[in-house]
Amino acid sequence: MHMPRVVIFLLAVILSMLLAADAASAQADMKASAPNKMTSPDQKRRMQACQEKAAQQKIDMDQRAKFVMDCMKGGK
């Protein structure tokens, strides 16, 4: 018993539409959270100021990330 080519074609089209809809849904979910992960302009200014302070104090690269994080929290 062989399925007609039209039936096979329709099944392939339906399957591809379902996969495309699922992929589009996943992308929509990712885009919704992106603004929450972005840094604010104020945070960018503080980070740049802390990085400049670290450079002026000639802090090693190994310690610089910790220094900048502490600086942004107001620790230094």
N, C-alpha and C positions, 0 to 999 in steps of 0.2 A: 504494500500500500504506500504510494508516493503522494506527498503533499504537492498541490499545484504550486507553480512558481509564484503566483500572485500572493498566495497565503504566506509563503516564506518571506517574500518581499515586505508585506504588510507587518509581519511580526518583527522583522529587522528594523523597520521604520519606527514602530512603536517602542521597541527596546531602546533605540538611539535617542528618541525623544525623552524617555524616562531618565536615561543617564544624563542627558543635557540639563534637564530640569533639576536633577539632584546636584549637579556641579554648580549651577547658577545659585541654588539655595545656599550651598556651602560658601560661595564667594560673598553673598549678601551678608551672611553671618560674620565673616571676617571684617568686612568694611564697617559694620556697625560698632565694633570695639576699637577700631583704629584711633578715633579722636580721643578716647580715654587714655591711650598709651602715649600720646604726643606730649612733649614738654611745653609748658606755657612760656610766653616771652620772658616773664619774670624769672623763671627757673633757668632759662638759657642765659640771661644776663648774670645771674648769680654764679652759674657754672663757669662762665667765661672769666668772671672776676676772680674766682677761686683758682682757676687754672693759671691765670696771670700771676697771682700771688705765689703759687707753687713754683712757677718758673723763676720769679724774682728771688725766691729763697733757695733755688737750685736743689729742689727735692728730687731724689732719684726716681726714675720711672716706676720702679718696684713699689715705692711708697706713695707715689703721686695719686693714684686712684683713691686710696684710703684718705689721704689728705683732702682731696677735693670733696669727697662724700662728707667728711667731718666738717669741712668748711661750709658746705651748703646747709648742713643742719644747724650751723651756728656755733660749732665747737671750736673754731679757730678764727 
